[in-house]
Amino acid sequence: RLLESADLVIVGEGRLDSQSLAGKAPIAAARLAKAKGVPVLAFAGSIELTEEELRAEGIGSSAAIEDVAKTEAESAPGAALAALVARKIAQLGPVR
């Protein structure tokens, strides 16, 4: 029911990898959102799946936290993460 009124789904995982495709919660949520036409943004500590694999599961945009510039994260971790989230949401374009 919640997906019916959602404009965006954000999922997170320590690592998005081949094991994630076996049914871990973020991929399961992305699959449900995809079926409802709701865009999905994924964040993970690290991402080993390709963009094509992520898109096939319904994830339109993703970011690995490990990719946040180390100096940015060390000086202001909250601000670095907030900036990353804002960039990724902007990359999705208009949501429904």
N, C-alpha and C positions, 0 to 999 in steps of 0.2 A: 504493500500500500504506500509506503513512503516514497518509493520510486515514481509513483504516479505524479507526484507534485514536485519532484526534485529537478533542479536546474543543472546540477553538477554533482558528481560523486567523487570524493577524494579517498583514496585507499593508501595504505602504507604497509611496509613489510621490511624486515631487517635486510633481506636479500631477495630480489626477484630473479629466480633461476629456473632450471628445468624442473626442479621439484615443485615449484609454484604452479606449474601447468597441471600437476596431478590433483589439483583441487584445493589448494590453500585458499584461505578466506579472501584475500585481495582479488585473486583471479575469479573466484566464484562470484564475488560482488560485481566485478567488471562484466562478466558474462550476463548477469541479470540486468545490469544497467544497459548494456548493448541491446538486449532484446527489447527494452523499453525506449530506446533512442536517446538515452541520457549520456552525455559525455563523461568520460572518466579521466581523472588526473591521478597518477601514481607517484608516490615518493618511496624511496627505499634507501637503506644504507649503501647498498651497491646493487647494480643492475647488470645481470649477465645475459638477459634475453635481448634479442635484436628488436629494433623498432617495429619490424614487420611482425614478429611474434607477438609483441605487445598489442599492436593494432588488431591482429586477428582475434584476440581475446576481448577487444573492446576498449583498450586503453589508448586514448588519443594523444596523451602527452605524459611524459614521465621525467623524473629527475633523480639522480643519485646524490644523496647527501654528501658522499665522499668527494663529489665534484665541486662543492662550494670551495671557493678559493681559501686556502688554509689561513692566510693572513686575515682575510675578512672574518672567518669563523672564529679565529682566536681573539680578535679585537672586539667583536660584537656578534656573538653567535646567534642571538635572537634576531638581530637586524639582518644578518646574512641569510638566515632561513626565511624570514618574511619577504626579503627581496626575491629570493628564488621562487617562492610560492607565487608572488605577483607576476613574475616573468612567465611562469608556466601557464598560469590562468590566462594571461594575455595571448599566449601562443595558441590557445584553444580557439580564440575568436569568440564571437557572440554565442552565448548559451541560450537554450530555449527559455 
